[in-house]
Amino acid sequence: MRAADDDRHAVAERLRTALNEGRLDLHEYDERLQRAYTAKTYGDLDRLLADLPGTVPLERSQVVPAGARPDLDLPYSDATRRWLIDVWERYAGVVAITVGIWAVICLMAQDLIYFWPGWVAGPWGAVLLVQTVTGLMSGEPQKWAAKKARKKAAKADKKASKEAESDG
C-alpha cells in the first residue's frame, strides 16, 4: 500500500528521536531521512525503522495508513462503516435465513406459529451489540482497518518480490 505524506513525516519524527537518543549518527540519519521522504510504500518506511527500539516487524507495523489512525478519524469514518459491516453481516444473513424459514413454515401451515427465530437473533444480537459498543469505544475499527492494510501491503510486497525474481 502506498504511503502518505503524513506517514513519511511520522517516520521522519521517529528518526529524529533516534538521532537525539544517539541511536543514529548524523550521516545515517540524513541517509534514512532522504529515503523516508522518497518512500513509496509502508514496507519502505518500516524498513527504515526495523533496527530501532520501539518498532516491530512488518506484520505488526506501527506505520498505518493516515486515514486509519484513531486520532485522525471521525467517529463514522469509512473504516468504522466497513468494520460494522464485517461484524454484523453474518448475523444479518443467518437471521434473514431463519426468519425466511419461519415465514415459509407459517405459509405452509396457514397460521402464525411461535416466532422461534427470536432465539437465534436475540442472544447473538445482544452479544454483537456489546462487542460493537466496546469495539467502538476502544478504537477497534481503526485497528481492524490498519491490520487489513498491513496484510494487503505485505501481500503486494510479496507479489512484487516474486515478480522481480521471475524477471531477474
GIWO-V401694 format. One line per field, one symbol per residue. ss: DSSP state (a for helix, b for strand, c for the rest). psi: psi as a letter, one per 40 degrees, with the letter a starting at -180 (. if undefined). A space follows every 50 residues. Layout:
BEGIN
ss = ???
psi = ???
END
This chain:
BEGIN
ss = cbccaaaaaaaaaaaaaaaaaccccaaaaaaaaaaaaaccbaaaaaaaac cccccccaaacccccaaacccccccccaaaaaaaaaaaaaaaaaaaaaaa aaaaaaaaaccccccccaaaaaaaaaaaaaaaaaaaaacaaaaaaaaaaa aaaaaaaaaaaaaaaaac
psi = iiiiddddddddddddddddeediidddddddddddeeididdddddded eiieiiidefiehiideehdeeiidfiddddddddddedddddddddddd ddddddddefihihgdeddddcdddddddddddddddefddddddddddd ddddddddddddddddd.
END
